[in-house]
Amino acid sequence: MKMQLTRRRFLAFIPPALGALLLAACGGSDDEEAASQAGGTSGSVEPTHHPEIESGKGNVTQLTPTPACGDDDEPTLAQTEGPFFTPDSPKRTSLLEAGIAGTPLLVTGFVLNTSCEPIENALVDFWHTDAAGGYDNVWFKLRGHQFTDGTGAYRLETIVPGLYPARTRHIHVKVQAPGQPVLTTQLYFPDEPRNASDGIFDPALLIEMGDTDATQIGSFRFVLDV
């Protein structure tokens, strides 16, 4: 009986190094066993690099995400300051400290101009009641200011304010672009029973709240007339 001399059988009779040379000369093989006998690794491919993409040059541009803008990018409404503003609040992004009880609240957002451009280093000053509806007018509990970063972003960690007599739930804010007039306003919460009867409430100033469990998370975009 004749034995068919296949490439696999042929490789078995020659040294591995010589077999590798013959495979290379013949264009290689998809046979993993032959590759193993020749001392190689099946399926080994050198990675292809694209420096123009990896460096951000060429036709590929990596853009920094920006806040969405639409037809509602009118300047944020101004509202009354109220009787309990205290100047020179501490600089901080978190108003949480020892002794403060309540439902945790995180509010984030941006300060933009009317062209939807971020305003860097804008002052954002917050103050509101504690969970029982009282203001601290002696110290600086639940009061603080911060400055926006290069993207115009701010971040406030605090608690959900309580109900002040005759008012719905709200947060007081002052916002100021560098060297520009101060915007004084208030932020409100959706689905509050007192929103309808509050004489100052405006739906344009509602915080957009997300669905969460323990910590309430919301966002608001300030637009300054600059």
Secondary structure by P-SEA (a helix, b strand, c coil): ccccccaaaaaaaccaaaaaaaaaaacccccaaaaaaacccccccccccccccccccccbbbbcccccccccccccbbbbbccccccccccccccccccccccbbbbbbbbbccccccccbbbbbbbbbccccccccccccccbbbbbcccbbbbbbbccccccccccccccbbbbcccbbbbbbccccccccccccccccccccccccccccccccbbbbbbccc
